[in-house]
Amino acid sequence: MALSEHLQQKLNKKYAPSAMVDITYKGNDISFKTDAEGNPILLFIGRRDQNGTVKGERYARRFKRDEQGLLIKDHWELKGKAT
């Protein structure tokens, strides 16, 4: 499943650095972990269980930077089931 354009816009925002953020989006529970700069890098989409973990799909974000550290490209990659 590819991420929707609207969800990607939400994930392009900056959040608290090195944090786990929990939100709800279109009936799905979403949790994501941010890096030291506040960019979401690990994403879980599905349903939250009694323990607070999300069961569903897991995505990882990849950044491609040039020698000066400027962002060239970034994309979300489906990694499989989140259990």
C-alpha positions in Angstrom: 0.0 0.0 0.0 1.4 3.4 -1.0 1.1 6.3 1.3 -1.5 8.9 0.3 -0.4 12.4 -0.7 -2.2 14.0 2.2 -0.5 11.6 4.7 2.9 12.3 3.2 2.2 16.1 3.6 1.6 15.5 7.3 4.8 13.4 7.5 6.9 16.1 5.8 6.4 18.4 8.8 8.9 18.8 11.6 8.1 17.3 15.0 9.8 17.0 18.3 13.3 15.5 17.9 13.9 11.8 18.9 10.3 11.3 19.9 7.5 8.8 19.3 4.3 10.6 18.0 0.8 9.0 18.1 -2.0 10.4 15.9 -5.2 9.2 14.2 -5.6 9.6 10.4 -8.7 8.6 8.5 -9.7 5.9 11.0 -6.2 4.4 11.4 -4.0 4.7 14.3 -0.5 6.0 13.4 2.7 6.1 15.3 6.0 7.4 14.1 9.5 7.9 15.4 11.4 11.0 14.6 15.2 11.5 14.1 17.4 14.0 15.8 16.2 16.7 13.4 12.5 16.0 14.0 11.8 14.2 10.7 9.6 11.1 10.9 11.7 8.1 9.9 9.8 5.0 11.1 6.0 4.7 10.6 3.4 2.3 11.9 -0.2 2.3 10.4 -3.0 0.1 11.7 -5.0 -0.5 14.8 -3.7 0.2 18.3 -4.1 -2.7 20.8 -4.5 -2.6 24.6 -0.8 -2.1 25.2 -0.6 0.9 22.9 1.3 -0.8 20.0 0.1 -0.5 16.5 -0.7 -3.7 14.6 -0.7 -3.2 10.8 2.0 -2.1 8.4 5.5 -0.7 9.0 7.3 1.8 6.8 10.8 3.3 6.9 11.9 6.6 5.4 15.1 6.9 3.3 17.0 10.1 2.7 19.5 10.6 -0.1 21.8 13.6 0.5 24.7 15.0 -1.6 28.3 15.6 -0.3 27.2 19.0 1.2 24.4 17.3 3.1 21.6 18.8 1.0 18.5 16.6 0.6 18.3 15.2 -2.9 15.5 12.7 -2.5 13.5 11.0 0.2 10.9 8.2 0.0 8.9 5.8 2.2 9.5 2.1 1.9 7.1 -0.6 3.0 8.9 -3.0 5.3 6.1 -5.4 6.1 3.8 -6.2 9.0 4.0 -4.4 12.3 3.3 -6.7 15.1 
